Amino acid sequence: MPATETTETPGAAAADRSATARTRRPAPSRAGRRQRTFEQANRRLKWAMLAPAVLFVGLMIVFPLVFTLNLSLTDAFGAVNADSAHIGLRNFGDALGDTRRFWPAARRTLVFTVGAVALETVLGLALAMLMRRPFKGMRWVRTVLIIPLLATPVAIGILWLLILDPTNGIANHLLEAAGLPRQEFLGSVGQSLPTLMLIDVWQWTPMMTLLLLAGLTTLPEEPEEAALMDGANAWQRFRHVILPMLGPTLATALVLRAVDALKTFDLLYATKGAGGGSDFEVEPLNVYAYGLTFDYQEYGLAAAVLVLFTLFIIGVVVLLRRRGGRKNA
C-alpha cells in the first residue's frame, strides 16, 4: 500500500514558523528588565519632580484669572469680600460705554505702545548694526548702553522729574542756553504723553539693541558677501539680505517689548500720580483700573476693565505674531 503524502498549505506553514519563532525568542535578560524598570522610574520621577512647580504656576495663573472674571460679573463695591450680586455683563457694558475715561485710556495705551516700541525698534536696530562689527572701546560702549536698564522705572521717573522740572530742571536751562524757549514737559497736558514716550525710549532702547545684536551675530555671512560681490550697496544688503534673515528675531523682540510697554504702570504713576494727571492726560487702561480699585473701590467695574485689558493685550500679541509670520513666510 503506498505511503500517504501529507500536504501543507502555505498559510499553515507560515503560522507554524511564527509560532516556532515565538517559542524560540529568548526571554529578556535580568539586565534588560532592570534597564526598562530604571527608565520607567526615571520618567515617573521626572514628572513627580515637575508636578509641584507646574501646580504652583497653574494655581498662580488660573486662580487670579477665574477670580477676576467672577468679580467682573458682580456689583462688588467698597470691599472685595462684601456681599455682592451677580449682574451678568453689565460692568462690561458700562466700561465699553464710557467715552470719558475708558476709550481715551485705551487710545492712550495704544498710542504709547506703538510710538515707544516703534522708536525703540528703529533706534535699537540702528545701534545694533553699528555695533555688529568689533571696534575699539566696544566693551565700554556696551557697558554704558545697559546703564538705563539697571534702574527701576520708579527711579527713572523721579530722575526725569528732576531733569524736566519746568522751573529748576536742567533741561530748560540747556534749552535757554541754546536760545530755545522753555518747555513744561511733564507739567503740560499736551506734552506729557510724548515726553513719557521719550523717557520709555531712553530706558528700553538698550534692551532692543541687545536682542537685535544677539540676532545679528548669529546670521551667516555668506549671503551678504554674495550680495556684495553682485554689486549691492549697503542699503540693498540691509534691506534684501540682513533684514529678512533677522525677521524671526525682530518679531520676537517686538512681541516681548510690545507686551511690556502695554503693561507700563510704574513710570506713569511715578511721574503723573493717580489718574495720570489732572486731566487724565497719560492715563492708560491699567492706571484707570488701578484708580477704580483703590480710589473709587468699584471692584466689579475694575475687574471688567482688567478683563478687557487682558483681551486687548492678547489681541495685540496675536496681530503681531500673524504679521511677523507673514513677513517671515
Secondary structure, 3 states (H helix, E strand, C coil): CCCCCCCCCHHHHHHHHHHHHHHHCCCCCHHHHHHHHHHHHHHHHHHHHHHHHHHHHHHHHHHHHHHHHHHHCECCCCCCCCCCCECCCHHHHHHHCCCCCHHHHHHHHHHHHHHHHHHHHHHHHHHHHHCCCCCCCHHHHHHHHCHHHHCCHHHHHHHHHHHCCCCCCHHHHHHHHCCCCCCCHHHCCCCHHHHHHHHHHHHHHHHHHHHHHHHHHCCCCHHHHHHHHCCCCHHHHHHHHHHHHCHHHHHHHHHHHHHHHHCCCHHHHHHHCHHHCCCCCCCCHHHHHHHHHHCCCCHHHHHHHHHHHHHHHHHHHHHHHHHHHHHHC
